């Protein structure tokens, strides 16, 4: 947004305006979160996309200026206003990109006015976010991986929406997988159905407890995690008649819905590895909390490694099923 600020603010006031916007970012994000949903599916999806991007820019990139700006765009969409893809003149981007940017913007606006886009509002919204994200990253001009991700998000959406002979559901899933700001999780639907949300665990103090920690947004077990579980198994689980509870948790860096899914998948991956070691499936109960039971209390949107965990409880006396 540097070019936008220069054009709309006296340069001597730029520093002061930057400070003000830093305070606005949090306010705009919180206002967008509390604004009621809108019935227009595209506008609602667009507002949610801008909200995710604004939170990412504020919490991960510490770019409060762009966070405030995109949260404001999300507010406009949530209120039913028409929100267009970013004009190139708002951004200080190298001249060599301008021809392609203008072409992509025209292509995007044309596609968004089709029946296909109307039928698939979420994909359409993510495609517009990809375009806006692409411009924002081009202005910063140093995170080449992020530039490519945003470009791919936009371009894959454009290709999908312009293709008249596609399997819509399959293509939407494939495009979502490529999106950095959406739930980038490989969903095992049948396995997830077997996992129950836990409300209370009985006799916690009578059980051995271990914790496995995960990196941000990760549920697949790396070699270090597998080694930790293998040590627990070797020292405490070689009696295969033990009853085990596996409970997934997340931090608060994603949405509630996202974190519920992520905690399910973390718990399920630990369960699958225990099964591979020889624990009987009937002896493992798998549950999840999402972000509801943090070890360290944080504000919404904050990453905290201690909260990104799976708890393993071992009971060698009886199978104390959790009260559901």
Order of alpha helices (4+ residues) and beta strands (2+ residues): alpha-alpha-alpha-alpha-alpha-alpha-alpha-alpha-alpha-alpha-beta-beta-alpha-beta-alpha-beta-beta
